[in-house]
Amino acid sequence: MIRSDFHVHTFYCDGKDSPGDIVKEAIRLGMKRLGFSGHSYTAFDTGYCMSLEGTQSYMAEINSLKEEYSGKIEILCGIERDYYSDIETEGFDYIIGSVHYLNVDGKYISLDESPENFADLIHRCDYDPYNVAEKYYALVADVVNKTNADIIGHFDLITKFN
């Protein structure tokens, strides 16, 4: 049985539940370690990520839960830093490095928003899905250098709509 999860999102970004509710459910399920990893702020697309102010609130709440549930479950405060994010990562327990976008001719296009968005991405890359794959995996290969990640996040995200 899996007793740890380090890729957990809350209502601070694109998740639905509060950190406290997630901790309670993790304990009920018998989990031993829980790592929260809110999406880092990206200035060009604020719809899915934490705001700069929200990031501070997120860190404070996760750190409070660490103390409250000490001895019942190990809680870590991480961040999923997008390749194109420039947020500081000081103070986080770990970093997940992920590629959610390709920058094509100065426009950031999401890889996992919708099938239509992905089709637009292929269109903008000369109708060549192999070109898209090459661009994506070049960024994935560099994501640790760019984000200083401890963990690679969903390195196969390009397959979601492909």
PyMOL commands that set and color helices and strands:
alter all, ss='L'
color gray80, all
select helices_A, chain A and resi 19-28+52-68+115-124+129-147+157-159
alter helices_A, ss='H'
color red, helices_A
select strands_A, chain A and resi 4-8+33-39+74-82+94-98+101-104+107-110+151-152
alter strands_A, ss='S'
color yellow, strands_A
deselect
rebuild
show_as cartoon
